[in-house]
Amino acid sequence: MAYDLLLKGGQLIDPKNEIDGLRDVAIKQGKIAAVEPEIAVDRAESVIDASGLLVTPGLVDIHMHAYATPGHPNEWAGDNSILPDGFSFRTGVTTMVDTGSAGWRNFEDFRFRVIDRSKTRLFALINIAGTGMTSTDHEQNPFDMDTDKAAAMAKEHADIVVGIKTAHYYGPEWISVDRCLEAAEKAALPVMIDFGYFKLERPFYQLLNEKLRRGDIATHIFRGPVPWFNAKGEVLDYLYKAREKGIIFDVGHGGGSFCFRNAAPATAQGFYPDSISTDLHVGSMNIGMLDMLTTMSKFLVMGMPLAEVIRASTVNPASEISHSELGHLSIGAVADVALLKVQHGRFGYADSFGGRLEGDQRLVCELTLKDGEVVWDWNGRAAIDYRDLGETYGIREGEFLILPPDA
């Protein structure tokens, strides 16, 4: 057989390659081997019917927490871990980025306990605070924001570290941002900034337009306190200037960081996020945010075009973490693939500030492949009708078997 697996008859949306149409996708040895309008089924060992489904690159969630969970002071970092494999594949996600759960003091423990044991492709940002997000109190300690040690840890684990993070700092000064940027300069990496608590002494526009560099990531951009609109309801000019400068706008929904009153008008004006991400942790996974596909669906029903929603969930975030080998289905790329379905009906979505939005579409994941292997199969599409597999499975009468007396 020419191919190990063939995905047949799906609508391929691959923004990097500017494909949005019916395509067959063939996989060989964990890589994309062919993308064509028609590939004969007899050329593949296995065939999965993708008709009626969207075929997209595996989703890339660049903001989640797999080690320490925000908002749980005085607890060991691992007590509130989200195990990536339990939340990734079922939503089409094949790549996740832990954003600063661990700092230079405990990052090696995080790698040993979680990263190296996960089937999900997992990258990380190192928190500038030495103990990461073990508590918000620890994140206020400037004496633990050691730029040399953070940069050294990032370099030592360069295969998985994709940036430096600061979060939840509530002092009036810029010290956590400045230390984060200094460590990132030393490690030649971008930063991701969770602005934490808004202060008059350090306005958000100054962070975007004066502090951050091209390729740096501002997350939680649709938080309630973020200044978005002028008196006429128009997106403020400083946000356009930051985008022109090359600042990345990341969603980072989370349990308390997404407001429809910001997101919906911005989306209606065509100001879309560069990357859609969850900020998945124990405080966000069961209410409001829920998961990656729910977060994507919110932007879909707010009017963001489907192809742009996929772009912001695949190739864009992959590029933002400098892993351009991911987020697309080019020939030779790793076969990370999501088969999604757009459900039509009446659906309700909640934000983090008591807001609700009703929409008529919702994305669900039917099947996920990582490195060409089926890792989630909601409708058993990769299996074979059991009646075609022969007689009863197991040892037959007359073979070596201890039968009950009345058999």
N, C-alpha and C positions, 0 to 999 in steps of 0.2 A: 504494500500500500504506500502511496505517496505521502499520505498524511496520517497522523494519529487520530485527529479529531476534526470534524467539520461542523461549524455552526451555519445552519442552512436557512436562508430566507428571511433574515432579520433586517431591520432598518438600522444601518450602521451610522452612528453619529461620532465622528472622530475629528474634533475641531482643528487639531494640529495639521491634519492632512486635508482639511476642507472637504470632508466627505459627509454628506447627509442624504442617504438614499439606500435602496435595497442592495445589499452585498452579502456574499458568502465569505466566511472567514475560516481559513484552514490553519491548523496548528500542528507543528512537528517538534518533538523533543523540547516542549515547553516554550517554544518561540512562535511568533506569527510567521507562517510560511507563505500564505497567499491571501490576497483580498481581491475578489473578482465578482462581477455581476452574477456569474454562474459557474459553479464547480460541481462536477459530477460526483454523485454520492458514492460510486464504486471506487473512487480514488482515496477514500478514507476508511480507516478501521472502524471508527465510531462516528455516528451522525446525531446531532442534536437539532431538533426542529425549533428554529428561532422565529418562525413566522408569527407576525402580530406583536413582536417584542422589539424593544430598542436594544441594540448591541453597542455598548460603549466601552472605552477603556476602564479598567478597574478604578474605582473612585479613590481619591487621595484626600484624606482628612488631616489637615495640618495643624489642628488645635484640639488636643484631647489630653487626658491625664490618666496615666497607667501606673503611677507610683504613689505620689502624695495627692490627696484631694483637697482643694481649697476649702476653707471654712471649718476645719476640724482641728482646733488647737490642742496642744498637749497630747497628741497621739503619734505613735510611731508611723512613719510615712507609709509603710506598706499596708497598714490596717484597712485603708479605704481604697485600695487599688481597684481599678477597672481592668480586668483581664482582657486584653485586646481581642483575642480569638472569640470570645463570647459575644462581641458586639460588632465586629468588623464585617465578616463575610456575609452575614445574613442581610446586610444593607448594601451589598455591592462594593464595600470598601476593602481594598487589598493593601493599602499603605496608610499608616497613621504616623503622626508626629506628636510625641509627648512634649508639651511646651513648658519646660521649666519646673517640673515636679521635683526634680533633684538638682542639687547644687554640687559644687566641686567636692564637698565633704562626703556626700553619699551617692554620687553618680555611679561609682563602680559597683556598689551594692545593687542599685537599680538595674544596671546592665546584667548582672549575674542572675538576679531573681526574676526579671521580667523580659528584658529585650532578647537575651540569648535563648530564652525558652519559648518565645512566641512564634507561631506560624505566620501570623500577620507580619508584613514587612514594616518594621518599626524603627523610626528615627527619633531624635530627641534634640531639644534645646537645653542648654545648661543654664540654670538659674544663677544670676550674679550673687544671690544670697547663698552662703555656703551650704546650708542645710535645705535649700529649696523651699518647698511649700509645706514643710512640716507644721508651720503655723504662721499666721499673718504677723505675729509678734517678731518672729525670727527674720521676716522680710524687711523689718524696719531697722535692722542693725547694720550701720555703715561699716563697722569694724570687721564684719564678716563678708563684706563685698570686696574680696581680694581679686583684683583683675589679673594678676600674674598667675594665680592658681587656677582661676576659671579658664583662662586661655590655655594653660598647660594641659588641663584635663580635656579640653576640647580637641587639642592637637593629638593627644594620646589616643583618643577615640574618634579620630577623624572619619572613620568609615561609617559612623552612625550619627555623629553630632553635626547638626545643620545650622546652628545659630546660638545666640546668647539671649536670655530672657530676663526681664524684670516685671514684677507684678505687685499690685496691692500696696504700693508705697503711699503713705498718707501724709508725709511731712511736706512742708511748704517749699523745700528746696529741690533741686534737680539731681541730687547726689546719686540716686539709684539709676536714673537714666544715663547720667554721665559715666558712671562706673561700668554700666552695661556696654555703652558705646566704646569705652576704652578697652575693655576685654575683647570685644568683637574686632576692633582694629588689630589687636595683637594676634588674634587667631585668624584674621582675614575671613570673617563671617558676617552675615547680617544679624540684626537684632529683631526681636519681636517685643513690642511694648504693650503691656496691659497697663493703661494709664492709672489704674487704681482709683484713688480718690481725687476728685477734681478740686483744684485750689486756685484762688485768684492770683496767687503769686507765680503759678506756672500754668498759664493758659494752654489749652489744647492746640490752638493755632500755632503757638510757638514751638511746641513739640514737633508738629508736622513740618513746618516751614523753616525752622531754624536748627533744630536738633538732629532730626533723622536724615539719613543719607539715601541716595538712590538704592532701591532694593531692600531697604528696611521695611518692616511690617508693623503697621498699626492694627491691633486686633480689637474686638468688641466695638467696631465702628458704629453700630446702631444702638449703643447703650443710650438710656434716657438722657443723661446729662451732656452728651456730645452736642455742641452747637452746630445745627445743620442748616437752618433756614433764616432768611431775612424777614422783614415785616410783611413782604408780599408773598411769603411762602416759597421763595426760590432758594435753591441750594446755594450756600454761601461761597463766595469767590475763593476763599482760602483753601477750600477742599479741591477745587479744580487746579489751583496752583500746586498743591501738594502732589496731585496725580501727575501733572506735567513734569514735576521734578523727579518722579519715579518712585514715590512712596506707595507701598502696597496696602490696599484696604482689605482687611480680612474680617469675616463675620464673627467668628467665635461666639456663637449663640449663648451657650451656657444656661445656668439657672437664673441669672439676674442681669443679663447683658444684651437683651434684644427687645427693641420697642417698635411695634408696628407704626407708631406715630412718627418715627424717624424713617424707618425702612420703606414703608409704602409710598410716601410722597417722593423720596429720593429715587426709588425705582421707577415711579411714573415719569420722572424727569430724565430718565435714562442714565442716572448715576448708579451703575451696578457695582457690586463688590468685585474685587479682583479674584478673591477666593472665598468659597463657602465652606465653613467648618463648624464643628459642633460644640467645642469646649465640653466634651463628654466627661462627666464625673458622676458620683453618686447623687449629687444634688440637682442634676439636670436630666438624667436618663429616664425618669418616670413621669415627668410633668413638663409641659411647655415645649422644650426642645425635642425630647424623645430620642431622635437618632438622625443620621445623616440624610436619609431620604425624606424625612419629614421637614428638615431644614431646607433642603432643596425645593420641596414642594411648595413651601411658603413663598419662595421667590417666583416660582412658576405661576402661582395664582395671583401674585402681585403684578404680573405682566412682564416679567423677564423672559425673553424667548427661550424655548427649550434648549436650543443649541448653545446659548450663552450660559444657561444653568449648568450644562454638561461641561462646558469650557472651564467654568469657575470651580468645578469639582474634579477636574482631571489634569489637563495639560498646564493650566495656570499654576495651581499649587505645586505641581511637580517642578516647574521652572523656578518658583519662588524659593524652594529649598535646594536648588542647583542639582536636581536629579532629573535631567531632561531625558533620560532613558525611560522614564515612566510617563504615564498619562496619555499614551497614544498607542495606536495599533499599526504602526509602520512595519513593513517586512523586516524581520530580524529582531523586533522588540520582544520583551518578555510577554508571554501570553497571560497578562492580567486582564480579565474581561468581566464585565457585568452585563447580564441580560435583565433589562428593566421593563416594567409594564406601566403604562399610564392608565390608571383607573379613572373612570368618569362617574360622577355621582355628586353627592352633597357631603362635603367634608368641612370640619371645623379645625382651626389652628389657633393656638394660644401663644402669646408672647410672654415676657418676663415681668410685665407691669400691669397685669390684669386685662390686657387687651385680647380680643378675639377677632379672627378674620375667617369668613366662610368662603370656600372656593369649590369649584366643580372638578378639580383634578387632584390626583395623588399618585406619587411614584411608589412602586413596590419592586422588590428584587425577586426575580424568579430563579436565577442561577448565577453563581460566581465561580470564576476560574482564577487560580493563582498559579503562575508558572505552568499553565496548561492543565492543571489538576482541578477537578471539580471539588470545591470546598463548601458550597451551599447549593442545595437543589430543592427548592420549595415545592415543586410539583413533580418531582421524580423524573425529570426530562432526560436525565442521563441513564436511566435504568431501562430494562427491557421488560415487556409484558411477560409476567411470570409463566403464562400458559405456553409461551414459546421456548421455555427453558427445559422442557422434557418432563419426565415423570417426577413423582414425589422425591424431594431432596432427602438423601440419607441412605442408610443401609436397608437393603431389600430382604424379604423373607428368603431364607436359604443361605444367606451370608452369615458370617460370624456375628451372632446377636443373641442375647439372652431375652427370650420372649416370656410374657406372663403365661401362666399355666393354661388359661382358657383362650389363648390366641388362636 
